[in-house]
Amino acid sequence: ALADTPPAAALTAYFYQTLAALLSAALKLLRLGQVGAQSLLTECLAEAGAAVAEASTVPEPDAGWFNPLLEIASARHETAYTRIFIS
């Protein structure tokens, strides 16, 4: 808001960032490969416009989701007894 970023641009950036993070994890969890991940990214980004348009219709009080426990669990992964990523 401080940078006067148009809401559609911010939602598109959020869409990309979330998708890229999920695919980054998928690369470690699955035998997907970088080309496969890029193909999925390209395919999903084709839907960004429709997703942003739909998200723009959600009333502000109904928007958003926050659960810090997901981030805390992610931070604990390094010291976990069992690691699940392929390495």
N, C-alpha and C positions, 0 to 999 in steps of 0.2 A: 504494500500500500504506500509506503514511503517513497518508493521509486516510481510511483504512478504506473506500475505494470498493469496492463489490461488483464482482467480476470481470465479471459480465454487463454492468454499466453501463459499465465501462471498455472492454470489447470493442465495445459498441454505439457509444460515442463514437469509438473508433478507426475503426470501419466507416464512420461518417458522415464523419469528417475525411478519410479516404483517398478516399472517393467524391467529396466536394466538391472536393478538390484535383485529382483527375483530370478532373472536369467543368470546372473552371476552366481547365485547360490545353486541354481540348477546345474551349472557346469561342474560344480564340485560334488553334487549329489548323484548325478546321472552321467552316463556315458553319452553325452549329447554332442560334444565337440563345439569348437568355436564357430564353424560354418553353420552348424545346426542352430546355434543360439542366435547368430545374426539373421538367419532366415526367419526364425520365429519373431525376432524383434521387428523386422521389416513387415512381416505379415500383420502383427498386432498393431503396429503404428498406423497402418491403413485405417484402423478403427478409431484412432485418436479423435478425429473430428466429431464422430457420432457420440463417443463417450463424453467429450467435453460439452457438447450440446445438451446431452441428457443431464449431466452433473449441474449445468447452469439452471436447470429447472427445479432443483431441490431447494426448499426454503432454508434459509441460513440456520435457524434453530435445529433443523434436522440433519445438518451437514456435519461431517467430522466423526472421527473415532480416535480414541487415544488410549493406549494401554502400555504404560511404561514397563510392565512385567516382560513384555516381549524383548525389549532392549536389554533389560537386566539378564534375561536368560541367554541372550546372544553374547553378552559380555562374559558370561561364565563358561562359555564353550571351550575356551582355551585351557581351563583347568578341569574340564569334565573327565570323569572316569573312563568313559567310552566316547570316542570321536566318531562322527558319522560321515564325515566328508571323505571322498575318495582321494587318496594322496599317495 
